[in-house]
C-alpha cells in the first residue's frame, strides 16, 4: 500500500498545533488512521496511535 502522506500532510504537520483549526486537526487524525492501517510494525503504529490521541485532545468538545 502506498504511503498516504502527501504535501498537505507535511504542510499541516509543520504548523504549530495551537495554530491548527478543528478541520485541520480532523485531517491530521485522518492521516493517522490511514498510517495505523498500513504500518506493519507495532512500534510504528504506536507512534501514530499516540499522535492521534494527542490531536483528539486538541479538538473542542
The 8 nearest C-alpha neighbors of each residue, nearest first, counted from 0:
[[1, 2, 37, 3, 38, 36, 34, 33],
 [2, 0, 3, 37, 4, 34, 33, 38],
 [1, 3, 4, 0, 34, 37, 5, 33],
 [4, 2, 1, 5, 33, 30, 34, 8],
 [5, 3, 8, 2, 30, 6, 9, 7],
 [4, 6, 8, 7, 3, 9, 2, 10],
 [7, 5, 9, 8, 10, 4, 11, 12],
 [6, 8, 10, 5, 9, 11, 4, 12],
 [9, 7, 11, 5, 10, 6, 4, 12],
 [8, 10, 12, 6, 7, 11, 13, 5],
 [11, 9, 7, 13, 8, 12, 6, 14],
 [12, 10, 8, 14, 13, 9, 7, 23],
 [11, 13, 9, 14, 10, 8, 27, 15],
 [12, 14, 10, 11, 9, 15, 16, 8],
 [15, 13, 11, 12, 16, 18, 10, 19],
 [14, 16, 18, 17, 13, 19, 12, 11],
 [15, 17, 18, 19, 14, 12, 57, 54],
 [16, 18, 15, 19, 57, 14, 20, 24],
 [17, 19, 16, 15, 20, 14, 23, 21],
 [20, 18, 16, 17, 23, 24, 21, 15],
 [19, 21, 23, 22, 24, 18, 17, 25],
 [22, 20, 24, 23, 58, 25, 19, 59],
 [23, 21, 25, 20, 24, 26, 19, 27],
 [24, 22, 26, 20, 25, 21, 19, 27],
 [23, 25, 21, 27, 26, 22, 28, 19],
 [24, 26, 28, 22, 23, 27, 21, 29],
 [27, 25, 23, 29, 24, 28, 22, 30],
 [26, 28, 30, 24, 29, 25, 31, 23],
 [29, 27, 31, 25, 30, 26, 51, 24],
 [28, 30, 26, 32, 27, 31, 25, 33],
 [29, 31, 27, 33, 28, 32, 34, 26],
 [32, 30, 28, 34, 29, 33, 47, 51],
 [33, 31, 29, 35, 30, 34, 28, 36],
 [32, 34, 30, 36, 31, 35, 29, 37],
 [33, 35, 31, 37, 36, 32, 38, 30],
 [36, 34, 32, 44, 33, 37, 38, 31],
 [35, 37, 33, 34, 38, 32, 39, 44],
 [36, 38, 34, 35, 39, 33, 0, 2],
 [39, 37, 35, 34, 44, 40, 36, 43],
 [38, 40, 37, 41, 44, 43, 36, 35],
 [41, 39, 43, 42, 38, 44, 45, 37],
 [42, 40, 44, 43, 45, 39, 38, 46],
 [41, 43, 45, 40, 44, 46, 39, 38],
 [44, 42, 40, 45, 41, 46, 38, 47],
 [45, 43, 41, 35, 47, 46, 42, 38],
 [44, 46, 48, 42, 43, 47, 49, 41],
 [47, 45, 49, 44, 43, 48, 50, 42],
 [46, 48, 50, 44, 49, 45, 31, 51],
 [47, 49, 45, 51, 50, 46, 44, 52],
 [50, 48, 52, 46, 51, 47, 45, 53],
 [51, 49, 47, 53, 52, 48, 54, 46],
 [50, 52, 48, 54, 49, 53, 28, 31],
 [53, 51, 55, 49, 50, 54, 56, 48],
 [52, 54, 50, 56, 51, 55, 49, 57],
 [53, 55, 51, 57, 56, 52, 50, 24],
 [56, 54, 52, 57, 58, 53, 51, 28],
 [55, 57, 53, 54, 58, 52, 59, 51],
 [58, 56, 54, 55, 59, 53, 24, 21],
 [59, 57, 55, 56, 21, 60, 54, 24],
 [58, 60, 57, 21, 56, 55, 20, 24],
 [59, 58, 57, 56, 55, 21, 54, 25]]
